[in-house]
Amino acid sequence: MGIGSGIALFVIGAISTFAINLDNAWVDFDMIGYILMGAGVVVFVISLILVLRKRSSTETVRHIDGRGEQVTERETRSDSSTSDPLL
C-alpha cells in the first residue's frame, strides 16, 4: 500500500458516493463510498509518515577465530533532509 493506493481508494469512494445514483435494498453505495474515502485518507497518511521518517539500520558482524571473538558494529542513518523522496 502506498500513496497512490490511498489516492485511488479515495477517488473510488468519491465516485461511489457522489456519482453513482443506484438504489439497491441491500447495498448502500453512499456508505461504501464514505468507508473507502476514509480508508484512502488513512492509507495516505500512514504512507506519508513511513516515507518521511528517518531510517537507520545496524549491522553487527562477529568473527570467531583462535584468539577469541571480535565484534564489529556499523550503524547507517539516512537523514531525511538529504534523501527526501518528495523533494
C-alpha positions in Angstrom: 0.0 0.0 0.0 1.3 3.4 -0.8 0.4 6.9 -1.5 -1.1 6.0 -4.9 -3.3 3.3 -3.3 -4.6 5.8 -0.8 -5.5 8.3 -3.5 -7.1 5.5 -5.6 -9.3 4.4 -2.7 -10.3 8.0 -2.0 -11.2 8.6 -5.7 -13.2 5.3 -5.9 -15.0 6.2 -2.7 -15.9 9.7 -4.0 -17.2 8.2 -7.3 -19.3 5.7 -5.3 -20.7 8.3 -3.0 -21.3 11.3 -5.4 -21.6 9.9 -8.9 -23.5 6.6 -8.6 -27.2 7.1 -8.2 -28.4 3.5 -8.0 -31.0 2.4 -5.4 -30.5 -1.0 -4.1 -32.2 -2.5 -1.0 -29.2 -4.5 0.2 -26.2 -2.2 -0.7 -25.8 1.4 0.4 -23.3 2.9 -2.1 -23.0 6.1 -0.2 -21.8 4.3 3.0 -19.4 2.2 0.9 -18.1 5.4 -0.6 -17.6 7.1 2.7 -15.8 4.0 4.1 -13.5 3.9 1.0 -12.7 7.6 1.3 -11.9 7.2 5.0 -9.6 4.2 4.3 -7.9 6.1 1.5 -7.1 9.0 3.9 -5.7 6.6 6.5 -3.6 4.8 3.9 -2.3 8.1 2.5 -1.4 9.5 5.9 0.4 6.2 7.1 2.3 6.1 3.8 3.5 9.7 4.2 4.6 9.0 7.8 6.6 5.9 6.7 8.2 7.8 3.8 9.2 10.9 5.8 10.6 9.2 8.9 14.3 8.8 9.5 15.6 5.4 8.7 18.5 3.7 10.3 20.0 0.2 10.2 22.5 -1.5 12.4 24.8 -4.3 11.1 26.6 -6.5 13.6 29.4 -8.8 12.4 31.0 -11.4 14.7 34.3 -13.1 13.8 35.4 -16.1 15.9 38.9 -17.3 15.5 41.6 -19.0 17.7 42.2 -15.7 19.6 38.6 -15.1 20.5 35.6 -13.2 19.3 35.7 -9.9 17.5 32.5 -7.9 17.2 32.2 -5.1 14.6 29.1 -3.0 14.6 28.2 -0.4 11.9 25.2 1.9 12.0 23.8 3.6 8.9 21.4 6.6 9.1 19.8 8.4 6.3 19.0 11.9 7.0 15.6 13.0 5.7 16.9 16.4 4.6 19.4 14.8 2.1 17.4 11.8 0.9 13.8 13.1 0.9 12.0 11.4 -2.0 9.3 14.1 -2.0 11.7 17.0 -2.7 
